[in-house]
Amino acid sequence: MKQLPLPIQLDTQATLGNYIAGANLQTVNCLSNLLGQSPEIQVFIWSREERGKTHLLQSLTRLAGDNNKVAAYFPMEQFQDMNPEILDNLDRLKLVCIDDVDKVCNRPDWAEALFHLINRCRAKLCPLVFSASQNPQSMPVALPDLASRFLWGQVFHIKPLEDNELERFLNARSKECGLDMPAEVLRYLMQRSRRDVGVLLKQVEKLDEEALVRQRRITVPFTKEVLDL
């Protein structure tokens, strides 16, 4: 696998194949085509809730590496205190993914670095993928010219999963962690919690931890007790 050597561990279980697309199939297809003969050079995906944006960007980065294409993944949540010069020369790669770009694009130094990155990647035909928790048409950006460049390519809003799709996703992720989560518990969580994938996954993890500590089976009453739902 060829990837830019950075201190980031990609999720080895995240693939485009196990992403439950639901109403986002067009988005997934567009991303996967970036590594082929797609005319698209830039894609921006966003949603206010956690709906698998990081999963998609990490999956695409791994897929590029598996196809012997040098790729880089930048989670700006972790990189926001670094020097924006880390974005220099990335146009030499075959794919660049910038996760949570809204963490830095309202800062002048990062905005300028991102502005030049987009220009260089477009000139070199290097695919560039951004994610954010805000709509790029309205999110705060320190450089007006950068705001317009975020809209140069396809922009996709990641839509929520339907109930059956969300239950299937939670069940699959639970099994990947070696946890057999009863269907009635998953449905109870979906009814009582925020329909946010990140929140639900954290609740599943907490149930797993508490069940091990207390040597209890995961049931609806146990879930009520642990999560106070």
C-alpha angles and dihedrals in degrees: 000000000000116000135147107269104248130144093258124116111210119216102260091203095054114100134153086241095061095042106108099225102185106165090356098075093116089055093051092047092050091051095047091049091057089081093053132045096312116147088218117102100173134037129180120195125185145170133159092226128055104269103154103285092139090046090056096047094045091046091052091048091052092046090054091051092048087056092051094255117137108237138172131209119197119189101197092197085072099030101047093102093051127095111276087227087086085083092061118114094007090126086079090070130085095235138012122192120191112192121200093005089170088073090073112015092089090062116087096223094050093040091057092047091050091047091056092042092057092048093049095045092050091050092050095039091240111159112240125194125190131187130192142164090232135064107262089221091066109018118116112267123178094213120051092207089055091052090057092046092056085065096050094098137033116313118202129187109213105231125212122261122252116249095262091046092049092049090049090050094050091046092051094048091047091054091048086059091049093255123133101206114193114240092234090057092051091050091048091052091049092050097046104034137063111279090241116128093214093051093047093049091051089051091051090050091050092050090051092050094047093046090055094046095046096035090232134142116246107250135151093263090049090049091051090051097047099040098031092229 
